[in-house]
Amino acid sequence: MLNHGDSADNLPGAAQLFSALGDPVRLAIVARLCKDGPLPTIELKQCAEGVSRQGVTKHLHVLEDVGLVDSDRIGRDRQWRLRAQQLAIVRTYLDWISAQWDQRLERLTEFVENDA
């Protein structure tokens, strides 16, 4: 797990996670799984208006490839579930970025106040 003092260089997998989440359909799928828990492909299709079932399946496989979701076959469909530990990596990275900005803003505030 990343500590706030670590550099962004220590997060090689984070770029892949952000890339996968950068697509609106995939982000909607992840949000739906966060909200409703494990769901079959057919229900996740509702997150993607205008996208075919095959298209949704391709999006799910992208999410699966980066470890954000996994699935079990149930009959002819798959039940997809979120892997929350992968989202923790995203959260940790965003926390690290936030801490970096907070430090920079504090230094800027000190500079402005001391220069005035």
Buried (B, 14 or more C-beta within 10 A) or exposed (E): EBEEEEEEEEBEEBEBBBEBBEEEBBBBBBEBBEEEEBBBBEBBBEBBEEBEEEEBBEBBEBBBEBBBBBBEEEEEBBBBEBBEEBBEBBEBBEEBEEEEEEEEEEEEEEEEEEEE
